[in-house]
Amino acid sequence: MRRHLLRVSSAAQTKRGDGLGSQKTRCIEYANARGYKVIETFMDDASGSLIERPGMKSMLAFLKKHRQAGLAVLIDDISRLARGMKAHIELRAAISLAGGTLESPSVEFGDDADSELQEYILATVAQHQRRKNAEQTKNRMRARVMNGYWPFACPVGYRYQRVPGHGNVLIRNEPLASIIQEALEGFASGRFQIQAEVGRFLESFPEFPRDRKGNVRSQQVTDILTRPVYAGYVAAPKWDISQRKGYHEALISYETLIKIQDRINGKARVPNRKDLSADFPLRGAVACGDCGTPLTACWSKGNTAYHPYYLCRLRGCDSYGKSIRRSVIEADFEELLRKMQPSANLFKAARAMFKDLWDHRLATGATRTKTLKAELAKVSEQVEQFLDRIADASVPSVIAAYETRIKTLEDRKIVLAENIANCGRPVRSFDETLRTAFDFLASPWKLWTSERLEDKRIVLKLAFVEQLAYTRNEGFRTPNFSLLFKALDRFKGGNLVVARPTGIEPVSRASETLILSIELRAQGTTL
């Protein structure tokens, strides 16, 4: 009775080729020629450099269980046992201790000095081939990165496609690409305050890949937020390859990537709390009208059920511990939002103002490009100056400070280059770009009634510049509206005449419109 072991070099070979099938055929042919009976087959697709392989462990366990049967282990080639000298010797000894003997149609295993020398030479050759293959693979991958290609496993949101003259290139993999893009832009703009919110957003899509427990792990979210590949760049720090432009479509701009890193590396943010949920969307946005302390929220147990309340927790405040029914405060807030809805004429005028600014930006694209190029030249000159200083510096801390400054300037150069390339060439039409802003402007209350917590937070960020003050039994005090609604409020009751921008600088009305658009962009609305 004889037993044989089969192994290929990688899991990919199991799918692509017939390595295992060919090995099995040779071993069965060898067994039949010697009158052996094959009683078990073990397969491995783990690396030949590893000792603790599932197939090998199962085979050794079987040998120990049938130690008295005098079983032989058949392998197609000496490299199928192990591709490292140390692993070969250890596995050879383990098979012998388990009561088995090793045989192969390719090499004769013996106990004499010549057979042992031949075996060790072949094992050494197998080890050399393994290391050489690893070096060649690494060198090819390293060269691919240096040339601007991504040679690693596909990031979520991409897939490989063979392109003539370029090999395998990353392309968008929909709908995951659009999901990742929205998540990245949402975190950069502040739509998602913490990484946990990004994770919950990704989990809301059934098609998004999850772990074995059906969750989107926090490390996966961190990887997505910090990978330059999503901005169209590749790098391999472990191989000393600096960041460079990649030959694949970016999901976000490099400027957006910088904003994300600034948010991640910025000041600490509050942890994700259970009560920061859709149950109390105004929590943190409304302050006590008596003391100015942000209202907290809770569920209070009654005789037959739990009831939601907002309340002040500052000791000494006249409203300390005095609860406000959620239905009351949120009804008052919705009434406030209804009053903010502009009239049809005012909304039409605001839309015309945005259209004037849009056309003006397209018309002055050449002037802006010239300004950006001048700034790019200035930044490049600063980089050269810091490089000269590094050459003359000898103190490690000074060199490190210069390198940090150069990295910041290089990031700025990339952003400027992107802006120059895109200046005067909008990616989407006017209506597509401003749809979100106009939907919000037309009726903040409608967006607030959405079931999505993110939409409610967008309303709070775009409509108000600070916390709302609420007094028990009185309601909301006069809120401090955002610049957008302040400007619209100034136009109420007047005759609006939308001025056309002239010259290099827009006229006052267009300037106000520019401020409004900047306000929207800064607070998270895509423009």
C-alpha positions as CSV (number, residue, x, y, z in Angstrom):
1,M,0.0,0.0,0.0
2,R,1.4,3.3,-1.0
3,R,0.3,6.9,-0.4
4,H,1.3,10.0,-2.5
5,L,1.5,13.8,-2.0
6,L,0.8,16.4,-4.7
7,R,1.6,20.1,-4.5
8,V,1.7,23.1,-6.8
9,S,3.5,26.4,-6.2
10,S,0.5,28.7,-5.7
11,A,-3.2,28.8,-5.3
12,A,-3.4,30.6,-8.7
13,Q,-1.9,27.6,-10.4
14,T,-4.7,25.5,-9.0
15,K,-7.2,27.6,-10.9
16,R,-5.2,28.4,-14.0
17,G,-3.3,25.2,-14.8
18,D,-3.3,21.4,-14.4
19,G,-0.2,21.2,-12.2
20,L,-1.8,18.9,-9.7
21,G,-3.4,16.7,-12.3
22,S,-0.1,16.1,-14.0
23,Q,1.7,15.3,-10.8
24,K,-1.0,12.9,-9.8
25,T,-0.8,11.1,-13.2
26,R,3.0,10.6,-12.9
27,C,2.7,9.4,-9.3
28,I,-0.1,6.9,-10.2
29,E,2.0,5.7,-13.2
30,Y,5.0,5.2,-10.9
31,A,2.8,3.3,-8.3
32,N,1.3,1.0,-11.0
33,A,4.7,0.2,-12.4
34,R,5.8,-1.0,-9.0
35,G,2.6,-2.7,-8.0
36,Y,1.7,-0.2,-5.3
37,K,-1.9,0.5,-4.3
38,V,-2.7,4.2,-3.9
39,I,-4.8,4.6,-0.8
40,E,-4.8,8.4,-0.3
41,T,-3.9,11.6,-2.1
42,F,-2.8,14.9,-0.4
43,M,-2.8,18.2,-2.2
44,D,-1.1,21.5,-1.2
45,D,-1.1,24.9,-2.9
46,A,0.9,26.6,-0.1
47,S,4.5,27.8,-0.7
48,G,7.2,25.1,-0.9
49,S,9.3,27.2,1.5
50,L,6.8,26.6,4.3
51,I,7.0,23.6,6.7
52,E,3.5,24.0,8.2
53,R,1.4,23.2,5.2
54,P,-2.1,21.8,5.5
55,G,-1.6,18.9,3.1
56,M,1.8,18.0,4.6
57,K,0.4,18.1,8.2
58,S,-2.5,15.8,7.2
59,M,-0.1,13.4,5.4
60,L,2.2,13.2,8.5
61,A,-0.8,12.6,10.7
62,F,-2.0,9.8,8.5
63,L,1.5,8.2,8.5
64,K,1.6,8.2,12.3
65,K,-1.8,6.7,12.5
66,H,-0.8,3.8,10.2
67,R,2.8,3.6,11.3
68,Q,2.9,-0.2,11.1
69,A,1.6,-0.4,7.6
70,G,5.0,0.4,6.0
71,L,3.6,3.2,3.8
72,A,5.5,5.1,1.2
73,V,5.0,8.7,0.2
74,L,5.3,9.5,-3.5
75,I,6.2,12.9,-4.8
76,D,6.5,14.0,-8.4
77,D,9.8,15.8,-7.9
78,I,12.1,16.8,-5.1
79,S,10.9,20.4,-5.3
80,R,7.3,19.2,-4.6
81,L,8.4,18.3,-1.1
82,A,10.1,21.6,-0.3
83,R,11.9,24.4,-2.0
84,G,14.2,25.3,0.9
85,M,17.1,23.3,2.2
86,K,16.1,23.6,5.8
87,A,12.5,22.7,5.1
88,H,13.5,19.7,3.0
89,I,15.7,18.2,5.8
90,E,13.0,18.8,8.4
91,L,10.3,17.2,6.3
92,R,12.5,14.3,5.3
93,A,13.1,13.6,8.9
94,A,9.5,14.0,9.9
95,I,8.3,11.5,7.3
96,S,10.9,9.0,8.5
97,L,9.9,9.4,12.1
98,A,6.3,9.0,11.2
99,G,7.1,5.5,9.7
100,G,7.1,6.4,6.0
101,T,9.6,6.2,3.2
102,L,10.0,8.8,0.4
103,E,10.0,7.8,-3.2
104,S,9.8,9.7,-6.5
105,P,9.8,8.9,-10.3
106,S,12.3,11.7,-10.7
107,V,15.0,10.9,-8.1
108,E,16.0,7.9,-6.1
109,F,16.2,8.5,-2.3
110,G,18.9,6.4,-0.6
111,D,20.8,6.2,2.7
112,D,24.3,6.0,1.2
113,A,26.6,9.0,0.9
114,D,26.3,9.4,-2.9
115,S,22.5,9.3,-2.8
116,E,22.4,11.8,0.1
117,L,24.8,14.1,-1.8
118,Q,22.6,14.0,-4.9
119,E,19.5,14.6,-2.8
120,Y,21.0,17.6,-1.1
121,I,22.3,19.1,-4.3
122,L,18.8,18.8,-5.9
123,A,17.2,20.3,-2.8
124,T,19.7,23.2,-2.9
125,V,18.9,23.7,-6.6
126,A,15.2,23.8,-5.8
127,Q,15.9,26.4,-3.1
128,H,17.9,28.5,-5.5
129,Q,15.1,28.3,-8.1
130,R,12.5,29.4,-5.5
131,R,14.6,32.4,-4.4
132,K,15.5,33.3,-8.0
133,N,11.8,33.2,-9.0
134,A,11.0,35.4,-6.0
135,E,13.7,37.9,-7.0
136,Q,12.6,38.0,-10.6
137,T,9.0,38.5,-9.6
138,K,10.0,41.3,-7.2
139,N,12.2,43.0,-9.8
140,R,9.4,42.9,-12.4
141,M,6.8,44.2,-10.0
142,R,9.3,46.9,-8.9
143,A,9.9,47.9,-12.5
144,R,6.1,48.1,-13.1
145,V,5.6,50.5,-10.2
146,M,8.5,52.6,-11.4
147,N,6.8,52.9,-14.8
148,G,3.5,54.0,-13.2
149,Y,1.6,50.7,-13.0
150,W,-0.1,49.0,-10.1
151,P,1.2,45.3,-10.0
152,F,-0.4,44.2,-6.7
153,A,-3.8,42.8,-5.8
154,C,-6.6,44.9,-7.2
155,P,-7.8,47.6,-4.7
156,V,-11.6,47.6,-4.0
157,G,-13.3,49.6,-6.8
158,Y,-10.8,48.5,-9.5
159,R,-10.3,45.5,-11.8
160,Y,-7.5,44.5,-14.2
161,Q,-7.9,44.8,-17.9
162,R,-5.2,43.9,-20.4
163,V,-4.3,46.9,-22.6
164,P,-2.1,46.5,-25.7
165,G,1.3,47.9,-25.0
166,H,0.7,48.3,-21.2
167,G,-0.2,44.8,-19.9
168,N,-2.7,44.6,-17.1
169,V,-4.0,48.1,-16.1
170,L,-6.4,49.0,-13.4
171,I,-9.8,50.2,-14.6
172,R,-13.0,51.2,-12.7
173,N,-15.1,48.3,-11.4
174,E,-18.6,49.5,-11.1
175,P,-20.6,49.9,-9.0
176,L,-17.8,49.6,-6.4
177,A,-15.8,52.4,-8.0
178,S,-18.7,54.9,-7.5
179,I,-19.3,53.7,-4.0
180,I,-15.6,54.2,-3.0
181,Q,-15.6,57.6,-4.8
182,E,-18.6,58.8,-2.8
183,A,-17.1,57.5,0.5
184,L,-13.7,59.3,-0.1
185,E,-15.3,62.6,-1.2
186,G,-17.8,62.4,1.7
187,F,-15.0,62.0,4.3
188,A,-12.9,64.8,2.7
189,S,-15.9,67.2,2.7
190,G,-17.0,66.4,6.3
191,R,-20.1,64.6,5.3
192,F,-18.7,61.6,7.3
193,Q,-17.2,63.0,10.5
194,I,-15.3,59.8,11.5
195,Q,-14.1,56.7,9.8
196,A,-16.8,54.6,11.5
197,E,-19.4,56.6,9.5
198,V,-17.5,55.7,6.3
199,G,-17.6,52.1,7.4
200,R,-21.4,52.2,8.0
201,F,-21.9,53.9,4.6
202,L,-19.9,51.1,2.8
203,E,-21.9,48.5,4.7
204,S,-25.1,49.9,3.4
205,F,-24.3,48.5,0.0
206,P,-24.8,44.7,-0.3
207,E,-22.3,44.4,-3.1
208,F,-19.4,45.8,-1.1
209,P,-17.0,43.1,0.0
210,R,-17.0,42.1,3.7
211,D,-15.1,39.8,6.0
212,R,-16.3,36.4,7.1
213,K,-18.6,37.8,9.7
214,G,-20.3,40.1,7.1
215,N,-18.7,43.3,8.4
216,V,-16.5,46.0,6.8
217,R,-13.4,46.0,9.0
218,S,-12.0,49.3,10.3
219,Q,-8.6,48.5,8.8
220,Q,-10.2,48.1,5.4
221,V,-11.7,51.6,5.8
222,T,-8.3,53.0,6.8
223,D,-6.7,51.4,3.8
224,I,-9.2,52.9,1.4
225,L,-8.8,56.4,3.0
226,T,-5.0,56.4,2.8
227,R,-4.2,54.8,-0.5
228,P,-2.8,57.1,-3.2
229,V,-3.9,54.6,-5.9
230,Y,-7.4,56.1,-5.6
231,A,-6.0,59.5,-6.6
232,G,-4.3,58.0,-9.7
233,Y,-0.8,57.5,-8.1
234,V,1.3,54.5,-7.3
235,A,4.2,54.0,-4.9
236,A,6.1,51.2,-3.1
237,P,7.9,52.6,0.0
238,K,9.2,49.2,1.0
239,W,11.1,49.1,-2.3
240,D,12.2,52.7,-2.1
241,I,9.9,53.8,-4.9
242,S,8.5,57.3,-4.4
243,Q,5.0,58.3,-5.4
244,R,4.4,58.8,-9.1
245,K,1.5,59.3,-11.6
246,G,-0.1,56.0,-12.5
247,Y,-1.5,54.7,-15.8
248,H,-5.0,54.2,-14.4
249,E,-8.1,56.4,-13.9
250,A,-8.3,58.2,-10.6
251,L,-11.5,58.0,-8.5
252,I,-10.7,61.3,-6.7
253,S,-8.4,64.2,-7.2
254,Y,-5.1,64.4,-5.5
255,E,-6.4,67.5,-3.7
256,T,-9.2,65.4,-2.2
257,L,-6.6,62.9,-1.0
258,I,-4.7,65.6,0.7
259,K,-7.8,66.8,2.5
260,I,-8.5,63.2,3.7
261,Q,-5.0,62.9,5.1
262,D,-5.3,66.3,6.8
263,R,-8.5,65.1,8.5
264,I,-7.0,61.8,9.5
265,N,-3.8,63.4,10.9
266,G,-5.6,66.4,12.4
267,K,-7.0,67.0,15.9
268,A,-8.6,64.1,17.7
269,R,-12.3,63.6,17.2
270,V,-15.0,62.4,19.4
271,P,-15.4,58.6,19.5
272,N,-18.3,56.9,17.8
273,R,-21.0,56.7,20.4
274,K,-24.2,54.7,20.5
275,D,-26.4,57.8,21.2
276,L,-25.0,59.6,18.1
277,S,-27.5,58.1,15.8
278,A,-30.7,58.6,13.8
279,D,-32.6,58.5,17.1
280,F,-31.4,62.0,18.0
281,P,-30.2,63.8,14.9
282,L,-30.1,67.2,16.6
283,R,-27.7,66.0,19.3
284,G,-24.6,68.2,19.3
285,A,-26.3,70.8,17.0
286,V,-28.6,72.4,19.6
287,A,-27.4,74.1,22.7
288,C,-29.3,75.0,25.9
289,G,-30.8,78.5,25.6
290,D,-30.0,79.3,29.3
291,C,-26.3,78.3,29.5
292,G,-25.1,77.5,26.0
293,T,-24.2,73.9,26.8
294,P,-24.9,71.4,24.0
295,L,-28.0,69.4,24.8
296,T,-27.6,65.7,25.3
297,A,-30.2,63.1,24.6
298,C,-31.5,59.9,26.1
299,W,-34.3,57.4,26.2
300,S,-36.3,57.6,29.4
301,K,-38.2,54.6,30.8
302,G,-41.9,55.3,31.5
303,N,-44.6,53.0,32.9
304,T,-45.2,51.2,29.7
305,A,-42.5,52.2,27.2
306,Y,-39.3,54.2,26.6
307,H,-39.6,57.9,25.6
308,P,-37.0,60.1,23.8
309,Y,-35.9,63.4,25.3
310,Y,-33.3,66.1,24.9
311,L,-31.9,67.8,28.1
312,C,-29.2,70.0,29.6
313,R,-26.6,68.3,31.8
314,L,-24.9,71.4,33.2
315,R,-25.3,71.6,37.0
316,G,-26.4,75.0,38.1
317,C,-28.3,75.8,34.9
318,D,-31.9,76.7,35.3
319,S,-32.8,74.0,32.8
320,Y,-30.5,71.3,34.4
321,G,-32.1,67.9,34.1
322,K,-35.4,69.3,32.7
323,S,-36.2,67.2,29.7
324,I,-37.6,68.4,26.3
325,R,-39.6,65.9,24.3
326,R,-38.0,64.9,21.1
327,S,-41.2,65.4,19.2
328,V,-41.4,69.0,20.4
329,I,-37.9,70.2,19.7
330,E,-37.7,68.5,16.3
331,A,-41.2,69.8,15.3
332,D,-39.9,73.3,16.1
333,F,-36.8,72.7,14.0
334,E,-38.8,71.5,11.0
335,E,-40.9,74.6,11.2
336,L,-37.7,76.7,11.2
337,L,-36.5,74.9,8.1
338,R,-39.8,75.5,6.3
339,K,-39.4,79.2,6.8
340,M,-36.0,79.1,5.2
341,Q,-37.4,77.8,1.9
342,P,-36.9,80.6,-0.7
343,S,-39.6,81.8,-3.0
344,A,-39.7,80.6,-6.5
345,N,-38.4,83.9,-7.9
346,L,-35.6,84.1,-5.4
347,F,-34.6,80.5,-6.1
348,K,-34.6,81.3,-9.9
349,A,-32.4,84.4,-9.3
350,A,-30.0,82.4,-7.2
351,R,-29.7,79.8,-9.9
352,A,-29.0,82.5,-12.5
353,M,-26.3,83.9,-10.3
354,F,-24.6,80.5,-10.1
355,K,-24.9,80.2,-13.9
356,D,-23.2,83.6,-14.4
357,L,-20.3,82.5,-12.2
358,W,-20.1,79.2,-14.0
359,D,-19.8,80.9,-17.4
360,H,-17.4,83.5,-16.0
361,R,-15.1,80.7,-14.8
362,L,-15.1,79.0,-18.1
363,A,-14.4,82.3,-19.9
364,T,-11.5,83.2,-17.6
365,G,-9.9,79.8,-17.6
366,A,-6.8,81.0,-19.5
367,T,-6.1,83.7,-17.0
368,R,-6.5,81.3,-14.1
369,T,-4.2,78.8,-15.8
370,K,-1.5,81.4,-16.2
371,T,-1.8,82.2,-12.5
372,L,-1.6,78.5,-11.5
373,K,1.5,78.0,-13.8
374,A,3.2,80.9,-12.1
375,E,2.5,79.4,-8.7
376,L,3.7,76.0,-9.9
377,A,7.0,77.5,-11.1
378,K,7.4,79.2,-7.7
379,V,6.8,76.0,-5.8
380,S,9.3,74.1,-8.0
381,E,11.9,76.7,-7.3
382,Q,11.3,76.3,-3.5
383,V,11.8,72.5,-3.9
384,E,15.1,73.1,-5.6
385,Q,16.2,75.5,-2.8
386,F,15.4,72.9,-0.1
387,L,17.2,70.2,-2.0
388,D,20.3,72.4,-2.1
389,R,20.0,73.0,1.6
390,I,19.8,69.2,2.3
391,A,23.0,68.8,0.3
392,D,24.8,71.2,2.7
393,A,23.1,70.0,5.9
394,S,24.7,67.5,8.3
395,V,22.3,67.5,11.2
396,P,19.8,64.7,11.0
397,S,16.9,66.7,12.5
398,V,17.5,69.5,10.0
399,I,17.6,67.1,7.1
400,A,14.3,65.5,8.3
401,A,12.7,68.9,8.5
402,Y,13.8,69.8,5.0
403,E,12.5,66.4,3.7
404,T,9.1,67.0,5.4
405,R,8.9,70.5,3.8
406,I,9.8,69.1,0.4
407,K,7.1,66.4,0.7
408,T,4.5,69.1,1.4
409,L,5.7,71.2,-1.6
410,E,5.6,68.1,-3.9
411,D,2.0,67.5,-2.9
412,R,1.2,71.1,-3.7
413,K,2.9,70.7,-7.1
414,I,0.6,67.7,-7.9
415,V,-2.5,69.6,-6.8
416,L,-1.5,72.6,-9.0
417,A,-0.8,70.3,-12.0
418,E,-4.2,68.8,-11.6
419,N,-5.9,72.2,-11.4
420,I,-4.0,73.4,-14.5
421,A,-5.1,70.3,-16.4
422,N,-8.7,70.7,-15.4
423,C,-8.9,74.5,-15.5
424,G,-11.8,75.6,-17.8
425,R,-12.8,72.1,-18.5
426,P,-15.7,71.0,-16.2
427,V,-16.0,67.2,-15.8
428,R,-19.8,67.5,-15.7
429,S,-22.4,69.9,-17.0
430,F,-23.7,72.8,-14.9
431,D,-27.0,71.0,-14.1
432,E,-25.2,67.8,-13.0
433,T,-22.7,69.6,-10.9
434,L,-25.1,71.8,-9.0
435,R,-28.0,69.4,-8.7
436,T,-27.2,68.6,-5.0
437,A,-26.8,72.3,-4.1
438,F,-30.0,73.3,-5.8
439,D,-32.0,70.4,-4.3
440,F,-30.9,71.6,-0.8
441,L,-31.4,75.3,-1.6
442,A,-34.9,74.7,-3.0
443,S,-36.1,73.0,0.2
444,P,-33.8,72.3,3.2
445,W,-36.8,70.7,5.0
446,K,-37.2,68.0,2.3
447,L,-33.6,67.0,2.7
448,W,-34.0,66.9,6.5
449,T,-37.0,64.5,6.2
450,S,-34.7,62.0,4.5
451,E,-34.2,58.7,6.4
452,R,-30.4,59.0,5.9
453,L,-28.6,60.4,8.9
454,E,-25.9,61.8,6.5
455,D,-28.6,64.0,4.8
456,K,-29.7,65.4,8.1
457,R,-26.1,66.4,9.0
458,I,-25.6,68.0,5.6
459,V,-28.6,70.3,6.4
460,L,-27.1,71.2,9.7
461,K,-23.8,72.0,8.2
462,L,-25.0,74.0,5.2
463,A,-27.8,76.0,6.9
464,F,-26.2,77.1,10.1
465,V,-22.7,78.3,11.1
466,E,-23.0,77.5,14.8
467,Q,-25.1,75.6,17.3
468,L,-28.8,76.6,17.6
469,A,-30.0,77.9,20.9
470,Y,-33.2,76.4,22.3
471,T,-35.1,77.5,25.3
472,R,-37.7,75.3,27.0
473,N,-41.3,76.5,26.5
474,E,-40.1,79.2,24.1
475,G,-38.4,77.5,21.2
476,F,-35.4,78.3,19.1
477,R,-33.8,81.7,19.3
478,T,-32.8,83.6,16.2
479,P,-30.3,81.3,14.5
480,N,-27.0,82.3,12.9
481,F,-27.6,81.2,9.3
482,S,-24.8,80.3,6.9
483,L,-23.6,82.9,4.4
484,L,-25.8,81.3,1.7
485,F,-29.1,82.0,3.4
486,K,-27.9,85.4,4.8
487,A,-27.3,86.5,1.2
488,L,-30.6,85.2,0.0
489,D,-32.4,86.9,2.9
490,R,-30.9,90.2,1.8
491,F,-32.5,89.8,-1.6
492,K,-36.1,89.3,-0.2
493,G,-38.5,91.9,-1.3
494,G,-36.1,93.6,-3.7
495,N,-35.8,93.7,-7.4
496,L,-33.0,91.4,-8.5
497,V,-31.0,92.2,-11.6
498,V,-28.4,89.6,-12.3
499,A,-25.3,91.4,-13.5
500,R,-22.9,89.9,-16.0
501,P,-19.3,89.7,-15.0
502,T,-17.0,92.0,-17.0
503,G,-13.2,92.2,-17.3
504,I,-10.8,90.1,-15.3
505,E,-12.6,90.6,-11.9
506,P,-16.3,89.8,-11.7
507,V,-18.7,92.6,-10.6
508,S,-20.0,92.7,-7.0
509,R,-23.0,90.4,-7.6
510,A,-20.8,87.8,-9.2
511,S,-18.4,88.2,-6.3
512,E,-21.2,87.4,-3.9
513,T,-22.0,84.4,-5.9
514,L,-18.4,83.2,-5.8
515,I,-18.5,83.5,-2.0
516,L,-21.7,81.4,-1.9
517,S,-20.2,78.7,-4.1
518,I,-17.1,78.6,-2.0
519,E,-19.3,78.3,1.1
520,L,-21.1,75.3,-0.4
521,R,-17.9,73.6,-1.4
522,A,-16.3,74.1,1.9
523,Q,-19.2,72.6,3.8
524,G,-19.6,69.5,1.7
525,T,-21.8,70.1,-1.3
526,T,-20.3,69.0,-4.6
527,L,-19.7,71.9,-7.0
